[in-house]
Amino acid sequence: MKNILAGHKLATKLSTAVIATLFCGALQVTAQEVRITADIMDVEYTFNGNTYVISRNQDPNHRIPDDYAKTSRSCPKFCVQPMKVHEGVNTVGELELLSFLQEYVSTGKGFLIDSRTSDWHDKGTIPGAVNLPFNVFVPSEENVFFDSVMVMLGGKQSEFGEWEFTDPKELMLFCNGPWCGQSPTAIRNLLAINYPPEKLHYYRGGMQNWYGMGFSVEVPNSGS
């Protein structure tokens, strides 16, 4: 009889331990749930017939890529950029970018532009971003894409050969981060051809902050 009671007590202790482990495990999973905000788990939007879902990495041990882990980059090539590129151009953070995707990109009213050179873009970009390097916005004989890009952005060439933007798209531009001058250069190039500053938005944090927040990244031509 004593053996039966001892066995029963042991089984009870084991069951309690198992339940406690499962309960603690459930709490751990819940605690590791990495949301965008307290109310937003992910953001979904559509562009060019594709649906994109942006969320944050759930792995608590995830780290940013080595390309963005460096702290000391040579300047003038990699100089710290000002918070405000130009009067009238809006500087934004991650939440404003996500709202922009739903409000303007999904509705066809704007574009998220990765203004980096293709070698950087091909390593990873914000899902749904259009790669238009900063020098694409400079008119020249060598730039065969200039006219088509201007039309895509809502431009129209006047009889005098100048570009007018009576119904321009909303554009949000980014590059590698606060130490990258490619998107500020792109913005200045757009302003030089009379693009309205109030239609331009600057995500200064760029891929540096994007990776740092653990947001979804698209690697072109890899299916990810």
Helices and strands as residue ranges (DSSP letters): H 2-31, E 43-47, E 50-54, G 66-68, E 90-92, H 94-100, I 101-105, E 110-114, H 118-121, E 130-131, G 134-137, H 146-152, E 156-157, E 163-164, E 170-174, H 182-192, G 197-199, E 200-203, H 206-212
